[in-house]
Amino acid sequence: MQILQNEKLWQEGKYKLYQIRLSDIVRVYIEGRFHINAMEQTTDETMRSFRAVKLDEELRFKLKQLLILSDMVKFAKEQPLPAENEKSMEDALAFVKATAVLFTDVEGKEAQP
């Protein structure tokens, strides 16, 4: 996601490309982390798949808002405000950070993946 942030796509008016890439990053993460076929599902289907996953309601809400905004930009030609683009990135980062699996190194210390 850092690469996407550094590209400054939405700041250059490339809202659709930014939202598509951000949504794809999150969906690929969901597939790998939760084994949910998010790349092939609609937002509603993806969110229904999360019913069986223990997930904080605020995170669930932020994920849904992120995916809905992406859908609106991709399919309804919505032009998000700068604050909405920034919030989407913040929410994506928060979701990944909160749900990432911690690994334990050989000395028994937790380490981020």
C-alpha positions as a LaTeX table, in Angstrom:
\begin{tabular}{lrrr}
\hline
Residue & $x$ (\AA) & $y$ (\AA) & $z$ (\AA) \\
\hline
Met1 & 0.00 & 0.00 & 0.00 \\
Gln2 & 2.99 & 2.26 & 0.54 \\
Ile3 & 3.77 & 2.12 & $-3.18$ \\
Leu4 & 0.19 & 3.12 & $-3.99$ \\
Gln5 & 0.40 & 6.03 & $-1.55$ \\
Asn6 & 3.67 & 7.21 & $-3.09$ \\
Glu7 & 2.21 & 7.15 & $-6.61$ \\
Lys8 & $-0.25$ & 9.92 & $-5.63$ \\
Leu9 & $-2.76$ & 8.73 & $-8.24$ \\
Trp10 & $-5.86$ & 10.38 & $-6.82$ \\
Gln11 & $-3.95$ & 13.65 & $-6.33$ \\
Glu12 & $-3.34$ & 13.60 & $-10.09$ \\
Gly13 & $-7.03$ & 13.03 & $-10.81$ \\
Lys14 & $-6.73$ & 9.28 & $-11.32$ \\
Tyr15 & $-9.45$ & 8.43 & $-8.77$ \\
Lys16 & $-10.68$ & 5.33 & $-10.52$ \\
Leu17 & $-7.23$ & 3.76 & $-10.88$ \\
Tyr18 & $-6.44$ & 4.58 & $-7.25$ \\
Gln19 & $-9.66$ & 3.02 & $-5.96$ \\
Ile20 & $-9.29$ & $-0.06$ & $-8.18$ \\
Arg21 & $-5.74$ & $-0.67$ & $-7.00$ \\
Leu22 & $-6.58$ & $-0.08$ & $-3.33$ \\
Ser23 & $-9.60$ & $-2.38$ & $-3.51$ \\
Asp24 & $-7.56$ & $-5.06$ & $-5.29$ \\
Ile25 & $-4.81$ & $-4.88$ & $-2.65$ \\
Val26 & $-7.37$ & $-5.30$ & 0.14 \\
Arg27 & $-9.21$ & $-8.09$ & $-1.67$ \\
Val28 & $-5.99$ & $-10.03$ & $-2.34$ \\
Tyr29 & $-5.09$ & $-9.63$ & 1.33 \\
Ile30 & $-8.53$ & $-10.92$ & 2.35 \\
Glu31 & $-8.08$ & $-13.97$ & 0.11 \\
Gly32 & $-4.71$ & $-14.80$ & 1.60 \\
Arg33 & $-5.54$ & $-14.03$ & 5.21 \\
Phe34 & $-9.13$ & $-15.25$ & 5.52 \\
His35 & $-9.43$ & $-17.67$ & 2.56 \\
Ile36 & $-12.42$ & $-15.71$ & 1.23 \\
Asn37 & $-12.66$ & $-15.53$ & $-2.57$ \\
Ala38 & $-12.90$ & $-11.73$ & $-2.45$ \\
Met39 & $-11.51$ & $-11.10$ & $-5.94$ \\
Glu40 & $-14.42$ & $-13.01$ & $-7.47$ \\
Gln41 & $-17.16$ & $-11.78$ & $-5.13$ \\
Thr42 & $-19.22$ & $-8.62$ & $-4.98$ \\
Thr43 & $-18.80$ & $-6.39$ & $-1.95$ \\
Asp44 & $-22.03$ & $-7.78$ & $-0.46$ \\
Glu45 & $-20.85$ & $-11.36$ & $-0.98$ \\
Thr46 & $-17.47$ & $-10.58$ & 0.56 \\
Met47 & $-19.06$ & $-8.96$ & 3.59 \\
Arg48 & $-21.43$ & $-11.94$ & 4.00 \\
Ser49 & $-18.39$ & $-14.21$ & 3.94 \\
Phe50 & $-17.07$ & $-12.30$ & 6.95 \\
Arg51 & $-20.07$ & $-13.36$ & 9.07 \\
Ala52 & $-18.15$ & $-16.44$ & 10.17 \\
Val53 & $-15.03$ & $-14.39$ & 11.00 \\
Lys54 & $-14.60$ & $-12.84$ & 14.42 \\
Leu55 & $-13.99$ & $-9.22$ & 13.48 \\
Asp56 & $-14.43$ & $-5.97$ & 15.38 \\
Glu57 & $-17.62$ & $-4.24$ & 14.21 \\
Glu58 & $-15.81$ & $-0.96$ & 13.58 \\
Leu59 & $-13.29$ & $-2.74$ & 11.34 \\
Arg60 & $-16.12$ & $-4.54$ & 9.56 \\
Phe61 & $-17.87$ & $-1.19$ & 8.96 \\
Lys62 & $-14.69$ & 0.50 & 7.70 \\
Leu63 & $-13.97$ & $-2.39$ & 5.34 \\
Lys64 & $-17.48$ & $-2.24$ & 3.95 \\
Gln65 & $-17.29$ & 1.55 & 3.44 \\
Leu66 & $-13.93$ & 1.19 & 1.69 \\
Leu67 & $-15.25$ & $-1.45$ & $-0.69$ \\
Ile68 & $-18.52$ & 0.41 & $-1.36$ \\
Leu69 & $-16.69$ & 3.64 & $-2.20$ \\
Ser70 & $-14.42$ & 1.71 & $-4.54$ \\
Asp71 & $-17.47$ & 0.18 & $-6.23$ \\
Met72 & $-19.07$ & 3.61 & $-6.61$ \\
Val73 & $-15.94$ & 5.01 & $-8.24$ \\
Lys74 & $-15.46$ & 1.98 & $-10.50$ \\
Phe75 & $-19.05$ & 1.47 & $-11.60$ \\
Ala76 & $-20.99$ & 4.68 & $-10.98$ \\
Lys77 & $-18.26$ & 7.17 & $-11.94$ \\
Glu78 & $-18.31$ & 8.69 & $-8.46$ \\
Gln79 & $-15.53$ & 11.23 & $-7.81$ \\
Pro80 & $-14.53$ & 10.92 & $-4.17$ \\
Leu81 & $-13.41$ & 13.91 & $-2.18$ \\
Pro82 & $-9.73$ & 14.06 & $-1.17$ \\
Ala83 & $-10.71$ & 13.25 & 2.41 \\
Glu84 & $-12.57$ & 10.13 & 1.23 \\
Asn85 & $-9.51$ & 8.89 & $-0.66$ \\
Glu86 & $-7.31$ & 9.47 & 2.37 \\
Lys87 & $-9.83$ & 7.76 & 4.66 \\
Ser88 & $-9.99$ & 4.74 & 2.34 \\
Met89 & $-6.23$ & 4.31 & 2.62 \\
Glu90 & $-6.30$ & 4.81 & 6.40 \\
Asp91 & $-9.09$ & 2.26 & 6.75 \\
Ala92 & $-7.29$ & $-0.25$ & 4.53 \\
Leu93 & $-4.11$ & 0.10 & 6.57 \\
Ala94 & $-6.04$ & $-0.17$ & 9.85 \\
Phe95 & $-7.83$ & $-3.31$ & 8.63 \\
Val96 & $-4.61$ & $-5.03$ & 7.59 \\
Lys97 & $-2.76$ & $-4.00$ & 10.74 \\
Ala98 & $-5.58$ & $-5.19$ & 13.01 \\
Thr99 & $-6.01$ & $-8.53$ & 11.25 \\
Ala100 & $-2.42$ & $-9.43$ & 10.36 \\
Val101 & $-1.19$ & $-12.65$ & 11.87 \\
Leu102 & 1.77 & $-12.18$ & 14.18 \\
Phe103 & 4.60 & $-14.62$ & 13.75 \\
Thr104 & 6.92 & $-15.68$ & 16.52 \\
Asp105 & 10.62 & $-15.66$ & 15.79 \\
Val106 & 12.99 & $-18.38$ & 17.02 \\
Glu107 & 13.56 & $-16.52$ & 20.29 \\
Gly108 & 9.84 & $-16.39$ & 21.04 \\
Lys109 & 9.42 & $-12.68$ & 20.23 \\
Glu110 & 6.47 & $-11.52$ & 18.18 \\
Ala111 & 7.33 & $-10.19$ & 14.76 \\
Gln112 & 5.11 & $-8.66$ & 12.09 \\
Pro113 & 4.82 & $-10.60$ & 8.83 \\
\hline
\end{tabular}
